[in-house]
Amino acid sequence: MTALTLNISGMSCGHCVGAVKQALAAVPGVQVDAVAIGTAVVQYDPATVTAERIAQAVADEGYPAVVAG
C-alpha cells in the first residue's frame, strides 16, 4: 500500500467530511486513514487504482481535490 494525501477544496462541515469519506471508501484498492475539512489521507494499492482516480472520485462528489506534493 502507498500513502496519499489529498488537499480538498469546498469542504466546510461534517457532512462534507462524511461525503468525501464515503466517496473514497467506494474506490476499489483504497483504505481511508483520515478525512478532515480540507484534507484526506488514504492508503492505496497502485496496482489497482491511480492517485488521479482517487482525486477524481472526490471531485465527482463536488469537492475539487489535488494530490499533495
Phi, psi and omega in degrees: 000148180240137179281145179216132174246132178249138169262127189236131179263156171087000179275135181219358185202178179297327177298318179299316179300315180297319180295318180293317180300316180295318179298318180292318182295336181280349181276121178301136178090004183247134173242121182278124177268311183201142173228131176222169179301119177092354183204156174214144177236126180227164168248139180217157178265107183298342177282344183254322187212152178263159176300323180295322178294323178295313178298323180294324178299321177290316179299325179296338176276355178102013180237101181303132184229143175228148178289126178292136185238000000 
